[in-house]
């Protein structure tokens, strides 16, 4: 499986070259993304596929949001490997899925966007490191 979702931690876990990387957008990472791309709302309202520059920058920032702090040039090498393995279309998909999972689009819009791309088997309700007790507590908070 290329990726799966952890709805508890709001991370997309992506396999690249046999290694798992977590991607996530927090409020601060979205603010950083805006520094590079301008108003991120336009990524959704203009009705176009993000440019390669936008996708690379977003992926790099999402890697940092997922805990993988690396230089942009190192992220670009990782992204090139991802694209060789899965294709540019999947890079675009990962961007939208990661953004939707962040929750910053609101529940209804996030759910609609996720339905466009995600199969049920891609969703992990519990983080693999969480105990069932933590999972039950997290489910009650919903």
HELIX and SHEET records of a PDB file:
HELIX    1   1 UNK A   27  UNK A   37  1                                  11    
HELIX    2   2 UNK A   41  UNK A   45  1                                   5    
HELIX    3   3 UNK A   52  UNK A   65  1                                  14    
HELIX    4   4 UNK A   72  UNK A   86  1                                  15    
HELIX    5   5 UNK A   88  UNK A  102  1                                  15    
HELIX    6   6 UNK A  107  UNK A  117  1                                  11    
HELIX    7   7 UNK A  120  UNK A  122  5                                   3    
HELIX    8   8 UNK A  132  UNK A  141  1                                  10    
SHEET    1   A 4 UNK A  19  UNK A  23  0                                        
SHEET    2   A 4 UNK A  11  UNK A  16 -1                                        
SHEET    3   A 4 UNK A   3  UNK A   6 -1                                        
SHEET    4   A 4 UNK A 123  UNK A 124  1                                        
END                                                                             
